[in-house]
Amino acid sequence: MKKTLKIGTRKSALALRQTELAENALRAAYPSLRLERVLLQAKGDKVLDKPLWEIGRSGEGLFASELEGMLLRDEIDIAVHSGKDLPQFLPEGLEILAALKRDDPRDVLVMPAGRSAGDCRTIGTGSLRRQAFLAELCPEAETRLIRGNVQTRLQKMMDGGYDGIVLAKAGLDRLGISEWDGYTFHVFSLEECLPAACQGIIVVEGKPELAELFGRISHRETMMEFEAERRVMELMEAGCSQPAAAFAEYRNGEIRLWAMFGNRRAEGTAPAEKRLELAAEIAGRLK
C-alpha cells in the first residue's frame, strides 16, 4: 500500500470541503496513510462570463478533465469530484474507485431573508435542466446566467443582481450555509425538480490498481445509484448542453430510476443487480 497518497482537487471552498470528507474516510480506514493535496484552478473556475456548454467540449466534464490529465501523467494518485461534474466517458486507464454516501440530492431556490418564491422576477442559474424546471415552477420569473462558486453566487444575489438563485442542497450543507445566514430557502421536491445525475455524490477517481484500497470507503448503495444515473445519461447522450436529469434510489434491494430528457420523462424499478438494464430501458423510452 502507498505510504503517501497525492489527492488532486480544485481550489474552491466546496471542492476543498469535499476533499476533506474523502480524506476523513481514508484516515478512518487507514490511520497510517499520509495524504497530500495538490490544488488546481480549473478552466471552468476561471471563465465565468459564459455558460458551461460554451466553454470547450460543450462544457462536458469541464471541471474534471484537467484533474484527469494530472492522473494520467501520474502527478496525482486520485482526484476527488462532485459526481455530477464528471464527463460521460472517463479516459482510458481511469475509473471511479469509490463513492461516498450520498448527501441531499435536491435543488434549492435561495433568496434573501424575507423573500418568497413568488417574489422572484429574476432567478440565476447556469443549468439548462434547472431552466426547464423553473419555466414550470416559476413561470413569471426570468432566468439569467450566473457562474462562480457558491459564495460568489450568493454575493451576486445579495448585491441585487438576482432575486434568487438555484443551488444544490448538498453543496450548501457541506459548506454549513443555512437560512440563519440571512437567506430564505425553498427546497424543491424531487417531483418538482429532478436533480442532475449524481448530484449529492462525492466520488474518487484514479487508476484501477488502487481499486482494492478504496473498496473500504465506498458506499455500496450510493455506488449503485451513481452507476444507474451515469448509464442512463450516457445512453441518452446527454451532457450539460441538454436539459437532462436522472435520479436513482436504492431501497430494499431494488433501484427506482427517474429520468428526464427535454420535455420527456420516464421512470421504472428493477432489482438492484439489473440497474444497468433498467437504465437502458428508460433511455430507450426517452430517446
C-alpha positions as CSV (number, residue, x, y, z in Angstrom):
1,M,0.0,0.0,0.0
2,K,1.2,3.5,-0.8
3,K,2.6,5.4,2.2
4,T,1.6,8.8,0.7
5,L,-1.4,9.5,-1.5
6,K,-1.5,12.6,-3.6
7,I,-5.0,14.0,-3.9
8,G,-5.9,16.4,-6.7
9,T,-8.7,18.9,-6.1
10,R,-9.9,22.3,-7.3
11,K,-9.3,25.3,-5.1
12,S,-13.0,26.3,-4.4
13,A,-14.2,26.1,-0.8
14,L,-16.7,23.4,-1.8
15,A,-14.2,21.3,-3.7
16,L,-11.8,21.5,-0.6
17,R,-14.6,20.5,1.7
18,Q,-15.5,17.6,-0.5
19,T,-11.8,16.6,-0.5
20,E,-11.8,16.9,3.3
21,L,-14.7,14.4,3.5
22,A,-12.9,11.9,1.3
23,E,-9.7,12.4,3.4
24,N,-11.7,11.8,6.6
25,A,-13.0,8.5,5.2
26,L,-9.5,7.4,4.2
27,R,-8.0,8.3,7.6
28,A,-10.7,6.4,9.4
29,A,-9.9,3.3,7.2
30,Y,-6.1,3.7,7.1
31,P,-4.8,5.7,10.0
32,S,-1.1,5.5,9.0
33,L,-1.7,6.7,5.4
34,R,-0.2,10.1,4.6
35,L,-2.3,12.4,2.4
36,E,-1.0,15.3,0.3
37,R,-3.3,17.8,-1.5
38,V,-2.4,19.1,-5.0
39,L,-4.6,22.1,-5.8
40,L,-5.8,23.1,-9.3
41,Q,-7.7,26.1,-10.6
42,A,-9.7,24.6,-13.5
43,K,-10.6,26.5,-16.6
44,G,-14.3,26.3,-15.6
45,D,-13.4,28.2,-12.4
46,K,-11.7,31.0,-14.4
47,V,-14.1,31.6,-17.3
48,L,-17.2,33.0,-15.6
49,D,-18.9,35.0,-18.3
50,K,-20.2,32.1,-20.4
51,P,-22.4,29.1,-19.7
52,L,-20.5,25.8,-19.3
53,W,-21.7,24.4,-22.6
54,E,-20.0,27.3,-24.5
55,I,-16.6,26.6,-22.8
56,G,-14.8,23.8,-24.7
57,R,-16.1,20.3,-25.2
58,S,-19.6,21.8,-24.9
59,G,-18.9,22.0,-21.1
60,E,-18.5,18.2,-20.9
61,G,-16.5,17.3,-17.9
62,L,-15.1,20.8,-17.7
63,F,-14.2,20.7,-14.0
64,A,-12.9,17.2,-14.1
65,S,-10.8,17.0,-17.3
66,E,-7.8,18.9,-16.1
67,L,-7.6,16.7,-12.9
68,E,-7.9,13.6,-15.2
69,G,-4.9,14.8,-17.2
70,M,-2.9,15.1,-13.9
71,L,-4.0,11.5,-13.0
72,L,-2.8,10.2,-16.4
73,R,0.5,12.0,-16.0
74,D,0.9,10.5,-12.5
75,E,1.1,14.0,-11.0
76,I,-1.6,12.9,-8.5
77,D,-2.8,9.5,-7.4
78,I,-6.5,10.3,-7.1
79,A,-8.9,13.1,-7.8
80,V,-12.0,14.0,-5.8
81,H,-15.0,15.2,-7.7
82,S,-18.7,16.0,-7.4
83,G,-20.2,13.1,-9.3
84,K,-22.3,15.5,-11.5
85,D,-19.1,17.2,-12.8
86,L,-17.7,14.0,-14.5
87,P,-17.7,13.7,-18.3
88,Q,-19.9,11.0,-19.8
89,F,-16.9,8.8,-20.6
90,L,-13.8,8.5,-18.4
91,P,-10.4,8.5,-20.1
92,E,-8.9,5.1,-20.8
93,G,-7.0,3.9,-17.8
94,L,-9.1,5.7,-15.2
95,E,-12.1,4.5,-13.2
96,I,-14.3,5.5,-10.3
97,L,-12.7,3.9,-7.2
98,A,-15.3,5.0,-4.6
99,A,-18.5,6.8,-4.0
100,L,-19.1,8.3,-0.6
101,K,-22.6,8.0,1.0
102,R,-24.9,10.4,-0.9
103,D,-25.9,13.7,0.6
104,D,-29.2,15.5,0.0
105,P,-29.7,15.5,-3.9
106,R,-32.3,18.2,-4.1
107,D,-32.1,21.7,-5.6
108,V,-32.8,24.8,-3.5
109,L,-34.1,28.2,-4.6
110,V,-32.1,30.6,-2.3
111,M,-33.4,34.1,-1.7
112,P,-32.5,37.0,0.6
113,A,-34.3,36.6,4.0
114,G,-37.9,37.5,4.0
115,R,-38.5,36.8,0.3
116,S,-40.7,34.0,-1.2
117,A,-40.6,32.2,-4.5
118,G,-43.5,34.3,-5.7
119,D,-41.4,37.5,-5.2
120,C,-38.7,36.3,-7.7
121,R,-38.6,38.0,-11.0
122,T,-35.0,37.1,-11.9
123,I,-33.5,33.8,-11.0
124,G,-29.9,32.9,-11.5
125,T,-28.8,29.5,-12.8
126,G,-26.2,28.2,-15.2
127,S,-28.1,25.0,-15.9
128,L,-30.5,24.2,-18.8
129,R,-32.0,21.5,-16.7
130,R,-32.9,24.0,-14.0
131,Q,-34.1,26.5,-16.5
132,A,-36.6,23.9,-17.9
133,F,-38.0,23.1,-14.4
134,L,-38.1,26.8,-13.4
135,A,-40.2,27.5,-16.5
136,E,-42.9,25.3,-15.0
137,L,-42.4,26.1,-11.3
138,C,-41.8,29.9,-11.5
139,P,-43.4,30.9,-14.9
140,E,-43.4,34.6,-14.1
141,A,-39.6,34.7,-13.4
142,E,-36.8,35.3,-15.9
143,T,-33.8,33.0,-15.7
144,R,-30.4,34.6,-16.1
145,L,-26.9,33.1,-16.4
146,I,-24.9,33.0,-13.2
147,R,-21.5,31.5,-12.8
148,G,-18.9,31.3,-10.0
149,N,-18.5,29.3,-6.8
150,V,-21.3,29.1,-4.2
151,Q,-20.1,32.1,-2.2
152,T,-19.7,34.2,-5.3
153,R,-23.2,33.4,-6.5
154,L,-24.7,34.2,-3.1
155,Q,-22.9,37.6,-3.0
156,K,-24.1,38.5,-6.5
157,M,-27.7,37.8,-5.3
158,M,-27.3,39.8,-2.1
159,D,-25.8,42.7,-4.2
160,G,-29.1,42.8,-6.1
161,G,-28.2,41.1,-9.3
162,Y,-30.9,38.4,-8.8
163,D,-34.0,37.9,-6.7
164,G,-33.0,34.3,-6.2
165,I,-30.5,31.6,-7.3
166,V,-30.8,27.9,-7.6
167,L,-28.1,25.8,-5.9
168,A,-27.6,22.2,-4.8
169,K,-28.7,21.4,-1.3
170,A,-25.7,19.1,-0.8
171,G,-23.2,21.9,-1.5
172,L,-24.9,24.3,0.9
173,D,-25.0,21.7,3.6
174,R,-21.3,20.8,3.1
175,L,-20.4,24.4,3.5
176,G,-22.6,24.9,6.5
177,I,-24.7,27.6,4.8
178,S,-28.2,27.8,6.2
179,E,-31.2,30.2,6.4
180,W,-29.6,31.5,9.6
181,D,-27.0,33.2,7.4
182,G,-29.6,35.7,6.1
183,Y,-31.4,33.6,3.4
184,T,-34.7,32.0,2.7
185,F,-34.6,28.5,1.2
186,H,-37.3,26.9,-0.9
187,V,-36.2,23.3,-1.3
188,F,-37.7,21.7,-4.4
189,S,-39.1,18.2,-4.0
190,L,-37.7,15.5,-6.3
191,E,-41.0,15.5,-8.1
192,E,-40.8,19.3,-8.7
193,C,-37.2,19.4,-9.9
194,L,-35.4,16.2,-10.8
195,P,-31.7,16.5,-9.8
196,A,-28.7,16.4,-12.1
197,A,-27.4,12.9,-12.5
198,C,-25.2,12.1,-9.5
199,Q,-25.9,15.3,-7.6
200,G,-25.0,14.9,-4.0
201,I,-22.4,12.2,-4.6
202,I,-18.7,12.7,-4.0
203,V,-16.5,10.3,-6.0
204,V,-12.9,9.3,-6.1
205,E,-11.3,8.8,-9.5
206,G,-8.0,7.1,-10.2
207,K,-6.2,4.1,-11.8
208,P,-7.5,0.6,-11.4
209,E,-4.5,-0.6,-9.3
210,L,-5.9,1.5,-6.4
211,A,-9.4,-0.1,-6.5
212,E,-8.8,-2.5,-3.6
213,L,-7.6,0.3,-1.4
214,F,-10.8,2.3,-1.9
215,G,-13.2,-0.6,-1.5
216,R,-13.2,0.0,2.2
217,I,-14.6,3.6,1.9
218,S,-17.0,3.2,-0.9
219,H,-20.8,3.2,0.0
220,R,-22.3,0.3,-1.9
221,E,-25.9,1.6,-2.3
222,T,-24.7,5.1,-3.4
223,M,-22.4,3.4,-6.0
224,M,-25.3,1.6,-7.4
225,E,-27.3,4.8,-7.7
226,F,-24.3,6.5,-9.3
227,E,-23.9,3.7,-11.9
228,A,-27.6,3.7,-12.8
229,E,-27.7,7.5,-13.3
230,R,-24.5,7.6,-15.2
231,R,-25.6,4.9,-17.5
232,V,-28.9,6.4,-18.5
233,M,-27.3,9.8,-19.2
234,E,-24.6,8.0,-21.3
235,L,-27.2,6.2,-23.4
236,M,-29.3,9.3,-23.9
237,E,-26.0,11.1,-25.0
238,A,-27.0,13.9,-22.6
239,G,-24.5,16.3,-21.3
240,C,-24.7,19.8,-19.8
241,S,-25.7,21.2,-23.2
242,Q,-29.1,19.5,-23.0
243,P,-31.9,19.8,-20.4
244,A,-31.5,16.3,-18.9
245,A,-31.6,14.7,-15.5
246,A,-31.5,11.4,-13.7
247,F,-32.1,10.2,-10.2
248,A,-31.9,6.7,-8.8
249,E,-32.9,5.5,-5.3
250,Y,-31.9,2.2,-3.8
251,R,-34.4,0.7,-1.4
252,N,-34.9,-2.9,-0.2
253,G,-32.8,-4.5,-2.9
254,E,-34.4,-2.5,-5.7
255,I,-33.4,0.5,-7.8
256,R,-36.0,3.0,-8.8
257,L,-34.9,5.3,-11.6
258,W,-36.3,8.6,-12.8
259,A,-35.0,10.4,-15.9
260,M,-35.8,13.5,-18.0
261,F,-34.6,14.5,-21.5
262,G,-36.1,17.7,-22.9
263,N,-39.8,17.6,-22.2
264,R,-40.0,13.8,-21.9
265,R,-39.9,11.9,-18.6
266,A,-39.8,8.3,-17.7
267,E,-39.3,6.1,-14.6
268,G,-39.0,2.4,-13.7
269,T,-38.0,-0.1,-11.0
270,A,-35.8,-3.2,-11.1
271,P,-33.8,-5.4,-8.8
272,A,-30.5,-3.6,-8.0
273,E,-28.4,-6.1,-9.9
274,K,-30.4,-5.2,-13.1
275,R,-29.9,-1.4,-12.7
276,L,-27.9,-1.0,-15.9
277,E,-30.6,-2.9,-17.9
278,L,-33.2,-0.6,-16.3
279,A,-31.1,2.5,-17.3
280,A,-31.0,1.2,-20.9
281,E,-34.8,0.6,-21.0
282,I,-35.5,4.1,-19.7
283,A,-33.0,5.7,-22.0
284,G,-34.7,3.9,-24.9
285,R,-38.1,5.2,-24.0
286,L,-36.8,8.8,-23.7
287,K,-34.8,8.8,-27.0
